[in-house]
Amino acid sequence: MSLIDVEGLQEIAENEFGDIVTNVDTDLNRLRVYLRDASFLDVWYSIENEGRYSYHWERRHIDGTLYRHNNAPHKKWSHVVTFPKHFHAGSEEQVESSGLNSEPTEAMREMLSFARRTIL
């Protein structure tokens, strides 16, 4: 079992995205990144299933949307070209291919860049 470097991901959020990040809470295998528009990004890496992850940007309380890249192998999304990787593009039911980088630090940068483009 290898653990994700949550401290490294926290540093990226705070140092490279300080214009949109207001706070970061961390745990052993997860982060919650609070953003300036009152939304948040939850980043989770499984301890039991190495390589399993989720980057979930929660905005339902703001505009009814959510955005999530994850690789949970739900049969419902087996038609997606990048399965098991998939992207919830605005809602739980609107799913498309995920091009999120497999490397956690780059995935964090990609997700926060997406958030920055939306917020600013």
Secondary structure, DSSP 8 states (H G I E B T S, - for coil): -----HHHHHHIIIIISTTTEEEEEE-SSEEEEEETTS-EEEEEE-SSSTT-EEEEEEEHHHHSEEEEEE----GGGTTSTTTT-EEEEESSS-EE-----SSHHHHHHHHHHHHHHHH-
